[in-house]
Amino acid sequence: MLENYKEKKSLVIYFSRADENYAVGYIAKGNTEVIAEYIKDLTSADLFKVEPKIPYAKDYNTCIEEAKERKKNHDAPILVPVPDISTYEVIYIGTPVYWGLMPEEMVTALKDLDFTGKIIRPFTTHEGSGLGNIPEQLRKLCHDAILTEGLAVQGSSVYQAENEVQKWL
């Protein structure tokens, strides 16, 4: 029998970027944010958006150079730290896939949190990478958590993915 995660107190922690995106052009709302909002609507989860202290450039090519630099230097401060997660049973962690990994801002957001006993449900948006190496990355960051099967949604199809999210939930 599948566990009903929808009945548990949940939080969605996600990173998402609007502006120019690969394969979809300029968008007003980031692809991962669309999926995070589906999860919120379907589970009544709370939302927390990880935002970089220094915003990325609006154009895609400059943005990827900035992201590479932040990853290389492990230097990606965030605007506001993740709030206390102690009262949540399920933590949905959503991220785009950058070179098989989470953006460095997600590492900054997650690295000092206590995930002991939490159920982690990862989801990604991508244009061909699937979940990438994000499950392995989460195993290292989210010590003593229970990591469940993740969901990977192609970024260019997020507005047609609500049923896919519903089935995964």
TORTILUM-575467 format. One record per residue (C-alpha): residue number from 1; residue in one letter; x, y, z. Coordinates in Angstrom, 1 decimal, always signed. Example, Ala and Ser with C-alpha at 12.3 -4.5 7.8 and 13.67 -1.06 7.14 Angstrom:
BEGIN
<r num="1" residuo="a" c1="+12.3" c2="-4.5" c3="+7.8"/>
<r num="2" residuo="s" c1="+13.7" c2="-1.1" c3="+7.1"/>
REM end
This chain:
BEGIN
<r num="1" residuo="m" c1="+0.0" c2="+0.0" c3="+0.0"/>
<r num="2" residuo="l" c1="+1.3" c2="+3.4" c3="-0.9"/>
<r num="3" residuo="e" c1="+1.7" c2="+5.9" c3="+1.9"/>
<r num="4" residuo="n" c1="-0.7" c2="+8.9" c3="+1.7"/>
<r num="5" residuo="y" c1="+1.8" c2="+11.8" c3="+2.0"/>
<r num="6" residuo="k" c1="-1.0" c2="+14.3" c3="+1.3"/>
<r num="7" residuo="e" c1="-2.4" c2="+13.9" c3="+4.9"/>
<r num="8" residuo="k" c1="+0.9" c2="+14.8" c3="+6.5"/>
<r num="9" residuo="k" c1="+2.1" c2="+18.3" c3="+7.4"/>
<r num="10" residuo="s" c1="+4.2" c2="+19.4" c3="+4.5"/>
<r num="11" residuo="l" c1="+6.6" c2="+22.1" c3="+3.3"/>
<r num="12" residuo="v" c1="+7.8" c2="+22.7" c3="-0.2"/>
<r num="13" residuo="i" c1="+11.3" c2="+24.2" c3="-0.4"/>
<r num="14" residuo="y" c1="+12.1" c2="+25.1" c3="-4.0"/>
<r num="15" residuo="f" c1="+14.3" c2="+27.2" c3="-6.2"/>
<r num="16" residuo="s" c1="+13.0" c2="+28.6" c3="-9.4"/>
<r num="17" residuo="r" c1="+14.1" c2="+31.2" c3="-12.0"/>
<r num="18" residuo="a" c1="+11.9" c2="+33.1" c3="-14.4"/>
<r num="19" residuo="d" c1="+13.3" c2="+35.2" c3="-17.2"/>
<r num="20" residuo="e" c1="+15.0" c2="+33.5" c3="-20.2"/>
<r num="21" residuo="n" c1="+15.1" c2="+29.7" c3="-19.8"/>
<r num="22" residuo="y" c1="+16.5" c2="+27.0" c3="-21.9"/>
<r num="23" residuo="a" c1="+14.0" c2="+25.6" c3="-24.5"/>
<r num="24" residuo="v" c1="+11.1" c2="+27.9" c3="-23.4"/>
<r num="25" residuo="g" c1="+12.4" c2="+31.5" c3="-23.9"/>
<r num="26" residuo="y" c1="+11.3" c2="+34.2" c3="-21.5"/>
<r num="27" residuo="i" c1="+8.9" c2="+33.2" c3="-18.9"/>
<r num="28" residuo="a" c1="+7.2" c2="+35.2" c3="-16.1"/>
<r num="29" residuo="k" c1="+7.2" c2="+32.3" c3="-13.6"/>
<r num="30" residuo="g" c1="+9.9" c2="+29.7" c3="-13.2"/>
<r num="31" residuo="n" c1="+9.1" c2="+26.1" c3="-14.2"/>
<r num="32" residuo="t" c1="+9.9" c2="+24.7" c3="-10.8"/>
<r num="33" residuo="e" c1="+7.6" c2="+27.2" c3="-9.2"/>
<r num="34" residuo="v" c1="+4.7" c2="+26.0" c3="-11.3"/>
<r num="35" residuo="i" c1="+5.3" c2="+22.4" c3="-10.0"/>
<r num="36" residuo="a" c1="+5.7" c2="+23.7" c3="-6.4"/>
<r num="37" residuo="e" c1="+2.3" c2="+25.5" c3="-6.7"/>
<r num="38" residuo="y" c1="+0.7" c2="+22.3" c3="-8.0"/>
<r num="39" residuo="i" c1="+2.0" c2="+20.5" c3="-4.9"/>
<r num="40" residuo="k" c1="+0.8" c2="+23.2" c3="-2.6"/>
<r num="41" residuo="d" c1="-2.7" c2="+23.2" c3="-4.2"/>
<r num="42" residuo="l" c1="-2.9" c2="+19.4" c3="-4.1"/>
<r num="43" residuo="t" c1="-1.5" c2="+18.8" c3="-0.5"/>
<r num="44" residuo="s" c1="-2.1" c2="+22.2" c3="+1.3"/>
<r num="45" residuo="a" c1="+1.7" c2="+22.3" c3="+1.9"/>
<r num="46" residuo="d" c1="+3.4" c2="+25.5" c3="+2.9"/>
<r num="47" residuo="l" c1="+5.7" c2="+27.0" c3="+0.4"/>
<r num="48" residuo="f" c1="+9.2" c2="+28.4" c3="+0.8"/>
<r num="49" residuo="k" c1="+11.0" c2="+29.8" c3="-2.2"/>
<r num="50" residuo="v" c1="+14.8" c2="+29.9" c3="-2.0"/>
<r num="51" residuo="e" c1="+16.0" c2="+33.2" c3="-3.5"/>
<r num="52" residuo="p" c1="+19.5" c2="+34.2" c3="-4.3"/>
<r num="53" residuo="k" c1="+20.9" c2="+37.2" c3="-2.5"/>
<r num="54" residuo="i" c1="+22.4" c2="+38.3" c3="-5.8"/>
<r num="55" residuo="p" c1="+19.7" c2="+37.7" c3="-8.5"/>
<r num="56" residuo="y" c1="+20.8" c2="+36.0" c3="-11.7"/>
<r num="57" residuo="a" c1="+20.9" c2="+37.8" c3="-15.0"/>
<r num="58" residuo="k" c1="+17.7" c2="+37.8" c3="-17.0"/>
<r num="59" residuo="d" c1="+19.4" c2="+36.4" c3="-20.2"/>
<r num="60" residuo="y" c1="+20.1" c2="+32.7" c3="-20.2"/>
<r num="61" residuo="n" c1="+23.8" c2="+32.7" c3="-21.3"/>
<r num="62" residuo="t" c1="+24.9" c2="+35.2" c3="-18.7"/>
<r num="63" residuo="c" c1="+22.8" c2="+33.3" c3="-16.1"/>
<r num="64" residuo="i" c1="+24.5" c2="+30.0" c3="-16.8"/>
<r num="65" residuo="e" c1="+28.0" c2="+31.6" c3="-16.5"/>
<r num="66" residuo="e" c1="+26.9" c2="+33.1" c3="-13.1"/>
<r num="67" residuo="a" c1="+25.6" c2="+29.7" c3="-12.0"/>
<r num="68" residuo="k" c1="+28.8" c2="+27.9" c3="-13.0"/>
<r num="69" residuo="e" c1="+30.8" c2="+30.4" c3="-11.0"/>
<r num="70" residuo="r" c1="+28.6" c2="+30.1" c3="-7.9"/>
<r num="71" residuo="k" c1="+28.9" c2="+26.3" c3="-8.1"/>
<r num="72" residuo="k" c1="+32.7" c2="+26.3" c3="-8.6"/>
<r num="73" residuo="n" c1="+33.2" c2="+28.6" c3="-5.6"/>
<r num="74" residuo="h" c1="+30.4" c2="+27.1" c3="-3.5"/>
<r num="75" residuo="d" c1="+29.3" c2="+30.7" c3="-3.0"/>
<r num="76" residuo="a" c1="+25.6" c2="+31.3" c3="-3.3"/>
<r num="77" residuo="p" c1="+24.2" c2="+33.2" c3="-0.4"/>
<r num="78" residuo="i" c1="+20.4" c2="+33.3" c3="-0.1"/>
<r num="79" residuo="l" c1="+18.1" c2="+36.2" c3="+0.7"/>
<r num="80" residuo="v" c1="+16.3" c2="+34.5" c3="+3.6"/>
<r num="81" residuo="p" c1="+17.1" c2="+31.2" c3="+5.4"/>
<r num="82" residuo="v" c1="+14.6" c2="+28.4" c3="+5.3"/>
<r num="83" residuo="p" c1="+12.3" c2="+28.7" c3="+8.3"/>
<r num="84" residuo="d" c1="+12.2" c2="+26.1" c3="+11.1"/>
<r num="85" residuo="i" c1="+11.3" c2="+22.7" c3="+9.6"/>
<r num="86" residuo="s" c1="+10.8" c2="+20.8" c3="+12.9"/>
<r num="87" residuo="t" c1="+7.0" c2="+20.6" c3="+12.7"/>
<r num="88" residuo="y" c1="+6.9" c2="+19.2" c3="+9.2"/>
<r num="89" residuo="e" c1="+6.7" c2="+15.5" c3="+8.4"/>
<r num="90" residuo="v" c1="+7.2" c2="+15.7" c3="+4.6"/>
<r num="91" residuo="i" c1="+9.5" c2="+18.1" c3="+2.9"/>
<r num="92" residuo="y" c1="+9.2" c2="+18.4" c3="-0.9"/>
<r num="93" residuo="i" c1="+12.4" c2="+19.7" c3="-2.4"/>
<r num="94" residuo="g" c1="+12.1" c2="+21.2" c3="-5.9"/>
<r num="95" residuo="t" c1="+14.8" c2="+22.4" c3="-8.1"/>
<r num="96" residuo="p" c1="+15.9" c2="+22.8" c3="-11.7"/>
<r num="97" residuo="v" c1="+18.8" c2="+20.6" c3="-12.8"/>
<r num="98" residuo="y" c1="+22.0" c2="+22.5" c3="-13.4"/>
<r num="99" residuo="w" c1="+24.7" c2="+20.1" c3="-14.9"/>
<r num="100" residuo="g" c1="+23.1" c2="+17.2" c3="-13.1"/>
<r num="101" residuo="l" c1="+22.9" c2="+19.0" c3="-9.7"/>
<r num="102" residuo="m" c1="+20.9" c2="+21.5" c3="-7.8"/>
<r num="103" residuo="p" c1="+21.8" c2="+25.2" c3="-8.1"/>
<r num="104" residuo="e" c1="+24.2" c2="+26.2" c3="-5.4"/>
<r num="105" residuo="e" c1="+21.5" c2="+28.3" c3="-3.7"/>
<r num="106" residuo="m" c1="+19.7" c2="+25.0" c3="-2.8"/>
<r num="107" residuo="v" c1="+22.8" c2="+23.6" c3="-1.2"/>
<r num="108" residuo="t" c1="+23.1" c2="+26.8" c3="+0.8"/>
<r num="109" residuo="a" c1="+19.5" c2="+26.5" c3="+1.9"/>
<r num="110" residuo="l" c1="+19.6" c2="+22.9" c3="+2.9"/>
<r num="111" residuo="k" c1="+23.1" c2="+22.2" c3="+4.3"/>
<r num="112" residuo="d" c1="+22.5" c2="+23.2" c3="+7.9"/>
<r num="113" residuo="l" c1="+18.9" c2="+21.9" c3="+8.4"/>
<r num="114" residuo="d" c1="+18.0" c2="+19.0" c3="+10.6"/>
<r num="115" residuo="f" c1="+16.2" c2="+16.4" c3="+8.4"/>
<r num="116" residuo="t" c1="+16.2" c2="+13.6" c3="+11.0"/>
<r num="117" residuo="g" c1="+13.1" c2="+11.5" c3="+10.4"/>
<r num="118" residuo="k" c1="+11.7" c2="+13.7" c3="+7.7"/>
<r num="119" residuo="i" c1="+10.3" c2="+12.3" c3="+4.5"/>
<r num="120" residuo="i" c1="+12.0" c2="+14.0" c3="+1.5"/>
<r num="121" residuo="r" c1="+10.2" c2="+14.0" c3="-1.8"/>
<r num="122" residuo="p" c1="+12.4" c2="+15.5" c3="-4.5"/>
<r num="123" residuo="f" c1="+11.1" c2="+17.0" c3="-7.7"/>
<r num="124" residuo="t" c1="+13.0" c2="+18.6" c3="-10.6"/>
<r num="125" residuo="t" c1="+12.3" c2="+20.5" c3="-13.8"/>
<r num="126" residuo="h" c1="+14.7" c2="+19.8" c3="-16.6"/>
<r num="127" residuo="e" c1="+15.1" c2="+19.7" c3="-20.4"/>
<r num="128" residuo="g" c1="+16.5" c2="+16.1" c3="-20.6"/>
<r num="129" residuo="s" c1="+18.4" c2="+15.5" c3="-17.3"/>
<r num="130" residuo="g" c1="+15.6" c2="+13.9" c3="-15.4"/>
<r num="131" residuo="l" c1="+16.5" c2="+13.9" c3="-11.7"/>
<r num="132" residuo="g" c1="+20.2" c2="+14.1" c3="-12.6"/>
<r num="133" residuo="n" c1="+22.3" c2="+13.4" c3="-9.5"/>
<r num="134" residuo="i" c1="+20.0" c2="+15.2" c3="-7.2"/>
<r num="135" residuo="p" c1="+18.9" c2="+12.2" c3="-5.2"/>
<r num="136" residuo="e" c1="+22.5" c2="+11.4" c3="-4.4"/>
<r num="137" residuo="q" c1="+23.1" c2="+15.1" c3="-3.5"/>
<r num="138" residuo="l" c1="+20.1" c2="+15.0" c3="-1.2"/>
<r num="139" residuo="r" c1="+21.3" c2="+11.8" c3="+0.5"/>
<r num="140" residuo="k" c1="+24.4" c2="+13.7" c3="+1.5"/>
<r num="141" residuo="l" c1="+22.7" c2="+17.0" c3="+2.5"/>
<r num="142" residuo="c" c1="+19.6" c2="+15.6" c3="+4.3"/>
<r num="143" residuo="h" c1="+21.2" c2="+13.3" c3="+6.9"/>
<r num="144" residuo="d" c1="+18.9" c2="+10.8" c3="+8.6"/>
<r num="145" residuo="a" c1="+16.0" c2="+11.6" c3="+6.3"/>
<r num="146" residuo="i" c1="+13.8" c2="+9.1" c3="+4.3"/>
<r num="147" residuo="l" c1="+14.3" c2="+9.9" c3="+0.6"/>
<r num="148" residuo="t" c1="+11.4" c2="+8.8" c3="-1.6"/>
<r num="149" residuo="e" c1="+11.1" c2="+8.4" c3="-5.3"/>
<r num="150" residuo="g" c1="+11.4" c2="+11.7" c3="-7.1"/>
<r num="151" residuo="l" c1="+9.5" c2="+13.3" c3="-9.9"/>
<r num="152" residuo="a" c1="+11.2" c2="+14.8" c3="-12.9"/>
<r num="153" residuo="v" c1="+9.1" c2="+17.1" c3="-15.2"/>
<r num="154" residuo="q" c1="+10.3" c2="+18.5" c3="-18.4"/>
<r num="155" residuo="g" c1="+10.4" c2="+22.3" c3="-18.0"/>
<r num="156" residuo="s" c1="+8.8" c2="+23.0" c3="-21.3"/>
<r num="157" residuo="s" c1="+5.7" c2="+21.0" c3="-20.3"/>
<r num="158" residuo="v" c1="+5.1" c2="+22.1" c3="-16.8"/>
<r num="159" residuo="y" c1="+1.7" c2="+23.7" c3="-17.6"/>
<r num="160" residuo="q" c1="+0.5" c2="+20.3" c3="-18.8"/>
<r num="161" residuo="a" c1="+1.9" c2="+18.3" c3="-15.8"/>
<r num="162" residuo="e" c1="-0.7" c2="+18.8" c3="-13.1"/>
<r num="163" residuo="n" c1="-2.0" c2="+15.2" c3="-13.6"/>
<r num="164" residuo="e" c1="+1.5" c2="+13.8" c3="-13.5"/>
<r num="165" residuo="v" c1="+2.1" c2="+15.6" c3="-10.2"/>
<r num="166" residuo="q" c1="-1.2" c2="+14.3" c3="-8.9"/>
<r num="167" residuo="k" c1="-0.3" c2="+10.7" c3="-9.7"/>
<r num="168" residuo="w" c1="+3.2" c2="+11.1" c3="-8.1"/>
<r num="169" residuo="l" c1="+1.6" c2="+12.5" c3="-4.9"/>
REM end
